Amino acid sequence: MADEAKAKGNSAFAAGNFTEAISHFTQAINLAPANHVLYSNRSAAYASLNQFTEALSDAQKTVELRPDWSKGYSRLGAAHLGLRHFNDAVLAYKKGLDIDPNNEALKSGLADAQSAATRSSSSPSPFGNAFSGPEMWEKLKADPSTRMFLDQPDFCQMMRDISKNPSNLNMYLKDQRVMQALGVLLGINIQTQSPEDVEVPDVQPERKRPAEEEPVKEKKREVEPEPMEVSEEEREVRERKVQAQKEKESGNAAYKKKDFETAIHHYTKAIELNDEDISFLTNRAAVYLEMGKFEDCIKDCEKAVERGRELRSDYKMVARALTRKGTALVKMAKCSKDYEPAIETFQKALTEHRNPDTLKKLNDAEKAKKELEQQEYFDPKLADEEREKGNEYFKEQKYPEAVKHYTESLRRNPKDPRAYSNRAACYTKLGAMPEGLKDAEKCLELDPTFIKGYTRKGAVQFFMKEYDKALATYEEGLKHEPRNPELLDGRRRCMEQINKASRGDLSPEELKERQAKAMQDPEIQNILTDPVMRQVLVDLQENPSAAQDHMKNPLVMNKIQKLISSGIVQMK
């Protein structure tokens, strides 16, 4: 059970549903409180929600349960870092590295913690604590103009970079979302584009470990004052990359204006200038998708996946290309089999990166495939043939075989009440009363005037000794066909059983069985817990005149009759 809850938590975490993940991990912890991995996983989920106090508590429990496990110290360091306990974070990461000196996550975390500790001890940031701690995320979530940005992974990554080192802000000032967030955090009104104007096409993230980012920036700052060290070839490559980004921005602007031909022109130029950024391909694929040029979209997506793997591009970008390809395949689907390559493509995308949007597209594709299969399988003529085969087996008392053919008939025509009625009769013969009742009710749902449905349902309820319910079913059927002999006989048998209880003619065994069954009936339970009915029952024993007044009320009389027929109340 704990492993099952843990697996559900891991799936929710991978899908970005951190609150749900916490719930599953908590359930697993309740079942296996000594499992250190569960506390570690829940700590990571809390940290993802910026609930660092709870993350710290779980991380401390992890280290307490397994002091020789390096990942526990990684969780501990991350929680301290989120709470701005920089020195404690440094100590935690160092302890982890004592256990596993080659652990890259611990090295990266230590570098971040030491950098943050150095900054906190030096001159304060001109922005104060605007980018620090959980307060930053709470402010961004509370403001309507920035709330939607928190669903965008690239924005969240930029804000984390700025939080770690406010000087990184200069790198992202061109992003209108960052400018909007800056205004919210500082409490000033900065004029930016509306949220709808934020770039829609993809941004190509870099595959860098956090520990490597700052040293690379420092190296660039050292090299820039000495341009003579940069070769002509390197300068040309840089210029081509810069020009490619400008073409991409022009393409984004045209895309937002629905000027798709212009957008394609700019994205194509960007690809020619720099073929190491697959976001140019996925952006052009997005334009082809909008234009309905699905085959061109698929070609660009396949090329992006191939090129992305050659370049070891970010797995999220590869997943995005696969998702876009799957979307194009869905648009092209004309029959149920056409959905199979789309479903396979979405599944591949999820192996690269478990994204909620991709998961939804996969579920939608599977649902559409199933619906089309049902439509393609629909054939009333074949359904009638299967039903007749079922009838033959029923007459031969081969009920399992009859059920098989009735089921196939319903697959061919799920709107035929006769097949449900016949299968209900089979289930009744086999003693599968719940299944028989379900089929009888479905039969009446499809055709409320189908008399056989009432006889099937009443028969199942009678065998289940729910005589009141069976009586109501037979009487409902008699409204449609008052002289039907099966319905009349069913009503007579129900009345016999109900009157048998009223006269007190039940044997002790029958009475005990009927009372036990009645106590499981929600309707009987509601009657017995009703304060008014409890008073009525007291009056029946102690105040006969008051009881006679109660009996004049049809609702009360009906409830008393139910209690009598169920054996709960006995009249002497």
Beta strands, then each sheet from edge to edge (+ up, - down):
end
